[in-house]
Amino acid sequence: MQALKKSRIKKGDTVVVISGRERGKSGKVLSVHPGTAKVLVEKLNMIKRHTKPNPKVRQGGIVEREAPLPISNVMLLCPATQKPTRVGIKVMDDGRRVRMSKQSQQAIE
């Protein structure tokens, strides 16, 4: 089993894909899977699943949904500059730890 890795990308962040088939596209993070180092991004990396009818899905058929992307293939979109940026951690005067954009040096909420 792979060790859990801490990620600086969180659910709800806006990210840009920097490599692969979806390069250049951006979307909102739906979930982060630290065990596999993957993220699920809204409307990106769409796949088709052939499903049988079951209690959850009454109508069987082909269902389109998002597939996880490797976390190394996405970068956070800086809220100030609207460009991809790396994420750092900054300790505030009151002891809080906040994520900050390495590009604009501003806190990310």
C-alpha positions in Angstrom: 0.0 0.0 0.0 1.2 3.5 -0.9 1.8 6.0 1.9 -0.6 8.9 2.2 0.8 12.1 0.8 -0.2 15.6 1.9 -1.5 17.7 -0.9 -1.6 21.5 -1.2 -4.6 21.2 -3.5 -8.0 21.1 -1.7 -11.5 20.3 -2.7 -13.2 23.4 -4.2 -9.9 24.9 -5.6 -9.7 25.9 -9.3 -6.9 24.2 -11.1 -5.4 24.1 -14.5 -4.2 20.9 -16.2 -0.6 21.3 -17.2 0.0 18.1 -19.1 -1.8 15.3 -20.8 -4.8 15.2 -23.1 -6.7 17.9 -21.2 -3.7 20.4 -21.1 -4.7 24.0 -20.8 -8.2 23.4 -19.5 -9.3 24.4 -16.0 -12.0 23.3 -13.6 -13.0 23.0 -10.0 -11.7 20.2 -7.8 -14.5 17.8 -6.8 -12.4 15.5 -4.6 -8.8 14.7 -3.7 -7.5 11.2 -3.3 -4.2 11.4 -1.3 -3.7 7.6 -1.2 -3.4 7.4 -5.0 -2.2 11.0 -5.5 -5.1 11.9 -7.8 -7.7 14.6 -8.1 -11.2 14.6 -9.6 -11.8 17.8 -11.7 -15.2 19.0 -12.8 -16.0 18.3 -16.5 -12.4 17.2 -17.3 -11.0 13.7 -18.2 -14.5 12.5 -19.1 -14.9 8.7 -19.5 -17.8 6.5 -20.6 -19.0 3.7 -18.3 -21.3 1.0 -19.5 -23.6 0.3 -16.6 -26.4 -2.3 -15.9 -29.6 -1.1 -14.4 -29.6 -1.3 -10.6 -31.4 0.4 -7.7 -29.2 3.5 -7.9 -29.3 3.8 -11.7 -32.7 2.7 -13.0 -31.8 3.2 -16.6 -28.8 1.3 -17.7 -26.6 2.3 -20.6 -23.6 4.5 -21.2 -22.9 7.0 -18.4 -20.3 9.8 -18.8 -18.4 10.8 -15.7 -15.1 12.3 -14.6 -12.0 10.1 -14.1 -9.2 11.0 -11.7 -6.2 12.9 -12.9 -2.7 12.6 -11.4 -2.2 15.4 -8.9 1.2 16.2 -10.6 -0.6 17.1 -13.8 -2.6 20.0 -12.3 -1.6 23.4 -10.8 -3.6 25.7 -8.7 -5.0 28.8 -10.5 -3.8 32.0 -8.7 -6.9 34.0 -7.7 -5.0 37.3 -8.2 -3.2 36.7 -11.5 -5.4 34.0 -13.0 -2.3 32.0 -13.9 -1.0 28.6 -12.7 1.1 28.8 -9.6 2.8 26.7 -7.0 1.4 26.7 -3.5 3.4 27.5 -0.3 2.5 27.6 3.4 2.9 30.8 5.4 2.6 31.1 9.1 0.7 34.2 10.1 1.4 36.4 13.1 -1.4 34.8 15.1 0.0 31.3 14.5 -2.4 30.3 11.7 -1.0 28.4 8.7 -2.4 29.6 5.4 -1.8 28.5 1.8 -0.2 31.2 -0.4 0.5 31.7 -4.1 4.2 31.6 -4.8 3.6 33.9 -7.8 1.6 36.8 -6.2 2.5 36.1 -2.5 -1.2 36.4 -1.6 -3.2 34.0 0.7 -5.5 31.5 -0.9 -8.9 31.1 0.7 
